Amino acid sequence: MQSEFWLHCWQQQRTGFHQYEIHPLLPVVISQLSWDQSKAVFAPLSGKSLDLWWLARYGKVIGAELSELACQQFYQQQNQSFSVSAQDDFQYFSHQSVDIWQGDYFALKPEQVADIGLIYDRAALIALPAQMRIDYVQQLKALCPGPVSLVLLSLEYPEHEMSGPPFSVTEQEVRQLFDFASSIELLAMRNLTGRLFAQRQFNVSKLVEKAFWIQW
């Protein structure tokens, strides 16, 4: 998945992956967790997710997003004022509650995301093909060396029935990708078979979303 693919999705308004409400599993999962809330929340490949505004009740949220258009819409659609500054290869969108680094996630440096206590991945990992998922996790570990907690939402379906994105990422693969973690716990799951995933419905025989709490 080249960056141009996602930029075209935003430019052509092919954003069926965007959810117009807070993810229903987010409040359920967060209520079960404890983390250092004096530290920031990091949301990689954040899009214009409303989940970031919800998470801001716990403290500073830092997003990372490729599309400038997505970043602008994130603030404008909530009537929020923001400032933008150029920093190296990124544009830095600044707001009192939610900041976003706009640019290549894989080019981010640890000092840009500060001290992170919680990572929230709603649909980042499942947006990437297999090799990029490995690279994504390695970059996540480099950006957030820990101690840190990750809330990860994954999606499972028979791979031969559909080509992603979103890609099917099994629980086994999640555990392999994060084999360096001190704990990986399955917190919740939703059977979405025959139902919408964000704005889309997929013609697959089984569709399951799982929420993991991963610590390292």
Residue pairs with C-beta under 8 A, 6 or more apart in sequence:
1 127
1 128
1 129
1 132
1 165
3 66
3 104
6 66
6 67
6 127
7 66
7 67
8 14
9 15
10 67
10 69
10 70
11 69
15 47
15 199
16 198
16 199
16 200
17 47
17 123
17 127
17 165
17 166
17 198
17 199
17 200
18 47
18 48
18 49
18 198
18 199
19 49
19 50
19 51
19 122
19 198
19 199
20 50
20 199
21 50
22 50
22 51
22 54
23 49
23 51
23 122
23 153
24 190
25 153
25 188
25 190
25 209
25 211
26 51
26 54
26 55
26 120
26 122
26 151
27 54
28 187
28 188
28 211
29 151
29 187
29 188
29 211
29 213
30 55
30 58
30 151
32 187
32 213
33 118
33 149
33 151
33 213
35 117
35 118
35 148
35 149
36 117
36 147
37 58
37 59
37 117
38 59
38 117
39 59
39 114
39 115
39 116
39 117
39 118
40 59
40 60
40 61
40 62
40 113
40 114
40 115
40 116
40 117
41 55
41 56
41 58
41 59
41 60
41 61
41 62
41 116
41 117
41 118
41 119
41 120
42 61
42 62
42 63
42 64
42 113
42 116
42 118
42 119
42 120
42 143
42 144
43 49
43 51
43 52
43 55
43 61
43 62
43 63
43 64
43 119
43 120
43 121
43 122
44 63
44 64
44 105
44 119
44 121
44 124
44 136
44 140
45 64
45 65
45 66
45 105
45 121
45 123
45 124
45 127
46 52
46 63
46 64
46 65
46 74
46 100
47 65
47 67
47 70
47 74
47 123
48 65
48 70
48 71
48 73
48 74
48 77
49 74
49 122
51 120
51 122
52 61
52 63
52 74
52 98
53 78
53 97
53 98
55 61
55 118
55 120
56 97
56 98
58 118
60 97
60 98
60 99
61 97
61 98
61 99
62 98
62 99
62 100
62 101
62 113
62 114
62 116
63 71
63 74
63 98
63 99
63 100
63 101
64 100
64 101
64 103
64 105
64 108
64 113
65 71
65 74
65 100
65 101
65 102
66 102
66 103
66 104
66 105
67 102
68 91
68 102
71 91
71 93
71 100
71 102
74 93
74 98
74 100
75 81
75 82
75 93
75 95
80 95
81 95
82 93
82 94
82 95
83 93
83 94
83 95
84 91
84 92
84 93
84 94
85 91
85 92
85 94
86 92
87 112
89 103
89 104
89 107
90 101
90 102
90 103
90 107
90 108
90 112
91 101
91 102
91 103
92 99
92 100
92 101
92 102
93 99
93 100
93 101
93 102
101 108
101 112
101 113
105 136
105 139
106 135
106 136
106 139
108 139
108 143
109 143
110 142
110 143
110 144
110 145
113 143
113 144
116 143
116 144
116 148
117 148
117 149
118 148
118 149
118 150
118 151
119 140
119 144
119 148
119 149
119 150
119 151
120 150
120 151
121 150
121 151
121 152
121 153
122 153
123 153
123 166
123 198
124 136
125 133
125 136
125 137
125 152
125 154
125 169
125 177
126 153
126 154
126 155
126 164
126 165
126 166
126 167
126 168
126 169
127 164
127 165
127 166
127 167
128 136
128 165
128 167
129 164
129 167
130 167
133 167
133 169
133 173
133 177
134 177
137 177
137 178
140 150
141 180
141 216
146 215
146 216
147 215
147 216
148 215
148 216
149 213
149 214
149 215
150 178
150 212
150 213
150 214
150 215
150 216
151 211
151 212
151 213
152 174
152 211
152 212
152 213
152 214
153 209
153 210
153 211
153 212
154 169
154 170
154 171
154 174
154 209
154 210
154 212
155 166
155 167
155 168
155 169
155 197
155 207
155 208
155 209
155 210
156 168
156 169
156 170
156 171
156 206
156 207
156 208
156 209
156 210
157 168
157 202
157 204
157 205
157 206
157 207
157 208
158 168
158 204
158 205
158 206
159 168
161 203
161 204
161 205
162 168
162 202
162 203
162 204
166 197
171 186
171 210
171 212
174 184
174 210
174 212
174 214
175 184
178 184
178 214
178 216
180 216
181 214
181 215
181 216
182 215
182 216
183 213
183 214
183 215
184 212
184 213
184 214
185 212
185 213
185 214
186 210
186 211
186 212
187 211
187 212
187 213
188 210
188 211
189 208
189 209
189 210
189 211
190 208
190 209
191 207
191 208
192 207
192 208
192 209
193 204
193 205
193 206
193 207
193 208
194 201
194 207
195 201
195 207
197 207
197 209
